[in-house]
Amino acid sequence: MSEADLRLFRSATFVVAAGLSAALIVIYPLFGVVSFADGSFFVLSILSPDPWTLAWASYPNRLSAFVLTILPPFLAGRLTGSASFAVGLYGVIMASLPLAGLLATRLLEDRGSSLSFWCAVSTIVLALSVAFFPTEMWLAHALVWPLLAYATRRANVRTLPLAIFALVTAFVHEAAAPLVALVLLNGYLVNREPRFLAVLTATVLPALIVKVAVRIPNAEIQRTVHENALNFLSPDNLLNNISLTVVIGLVLLQALLLFRTPKTRAATLVMVASIVAVAAVIMVVWPGEPHVLRRYIARTIVFCGLAAFLGLMLLFRLAETLRPELAGRAGALFRRHQKTLALNLAIVVAVSAFGHAFEAARFLFHWQALEAVVAGPAPPAAALPKGVSLVFSDGSRTDGTAIAPQRGWPVAWDWSLPYQSAVNLGEAGRDFIVVMPAAGFTPITCATIGAMDAERSLAPRARVDLLRRNICRIEAAARTTASRAP
């Protein structure tokens, strides 16, 4: 692999990352995927008259996510009176984040910098792991890379824009604060100016104080946020059908390199294409459960990947300062094996790109069918899996009888099905919602949704009322269970 091949690889990686990211901007509003899982809860907040009280007061450390992704579609809905426009705008905003982060990094990086290439790799390998799930780490990824590009410039880094950029990023998600700290430490080692440390203190410290001092008003959310924080760095979160197939691809590459190292561009392309083809066959023949069901815990992949990259940059810059001879040897070692490392990276990028495209197609295949059921008219019991029920406005209920899940149901998110129903704007299904009666979690209390002014909500009123009754049922069942406990 020559220097020209390496440049071609970098350009191709950027184009692939930009292409996949641009495709999301079409897919999100076209298929209405923002109401998947937690997204239905967030969409309900957008359509409500008070999204902060209904939902986001429970996430004070995610104020930036609220302002950047929830507030614009909420205001658009209030101004136009159109629920479909508000939901569509939310979809476009969420879908645009990876491409916006990629282009902003290219715009802000120093001339000759490779950060936009690494942002492209990160977009394909890390960010797309959480596509279709509305996690705030999706936004964190889109902000961290351009922040890094700006903070590590060797000139024209102005303090106020840097501080605002860092503060906004730190308040995207609790896990974004340590990433911002790593970015600013890298900026300090590049520029050697104390103001970077001052900005670090002024932006990261408030996020930590809010996390420790501000009480979450919703007890159920408080419990789940605590549990999720404990499980956030679980090693199991790094494993899924795509990451495992990437590992298989890397093992195949090492095995082939033991016999022959490709000498020409054509031989290199054949080797990479062959390994990707094997990986593709493995994914198709042995797909496992849809990857979308693991996209929530894939937040760990985003955080660990970003933290590892930023940490390695920091260590190398520290070595350049404290042990320049060690940094020199490390740089020489990297250059000596640059082509082999690039070949390994090409496998990671190519297999990941195919995996995300394949899993997106699987998800959309099921999602269309699930949304059709939710939109109505009400299907018969035989078309519903056991454990799924339809609850009607007149108080009646249809319980599913099908044993094997049919098309659509493999991507159903248990507790969010009633929320998905409540924000679905289909006219044919306004007299029922889809529920899993055994699901005992709800991120909104009976009192909170009961206090919502239904007249000012843009969501279907009958369905919101059914959602309220379902939430109150869950709370009543929980109180009954607690009272019977010894």
Disulfide bonds with the S-S distance in Angstrom:
Cys446-Cys472 1.85
